[in-house]
Amino acid sequence: MESKAVIEALSALAQETRLAVFRMLVRCEPDGMAAGDLAKTVGVPANTMSVHLNVLSRAGLVSSTRHSRSIVYRADLDRFRALMTFMLKDCCGGRSEICAPLIADLVPCCPPKETVDG
């Protein structure tokens, strides 16, 4: 990821409503959420939500799909992963005692379920 794209993504998230919307969309994966439902849940007018979603979309953090008369938004987890990877790349300069606690905090709260073969 290039620095310009990182700055745009971080700028998009540096606003309270957009950050809340993005976090909500992450929780709604993989189904996403309709723009109208997002506006109601966050408590902002639909036109204001539209502006916020456009900012997040331009930053590549969300994508949208039209379903009948509504537009469903989803968090772009690949783009977010690239953003976080960029931020943490060589975070410790080879000194694992610096980044080990940070990496430990990033362990997901819901680890993947192990599959049992036959």
Stockholm file with secondary structure:
# STOCKHOLM 1.0

chainA/1-118         MESKAVIEALSALAQETRLAVFRMLVRCEPDGMAAGDLAKTVGVPANTMSVHLNVLSRAGLVSSTRHSRSIVYRADLDRFRALMTFMLKDCCGGRSEICAPLIADLVPCCPPKETVDG
#=GR chainA/1-118 SS CCHHHHHHHHHHHSSHHHHHHHHHHHHTTTTCEEHHHHHHHHTCCHHHHHHHHHHHHHTTSEEEEEETTEEEEEECHHHHHHHHHHHHTTSSTTCHHHHHHHHHHTSCSSCCCCCCCC
#=GC SS_cons         CCHHHHHHHHHHHSSHHHHHHHHHHHHTTTTCEEHHHHHHHHTCCHHHHHHHHHHHHHTTSEEEEEETTEEEEEECHHHHHHHHHHHHTTSSTTCHHHHHHHHHHTSCSSCCCCCCCC
//
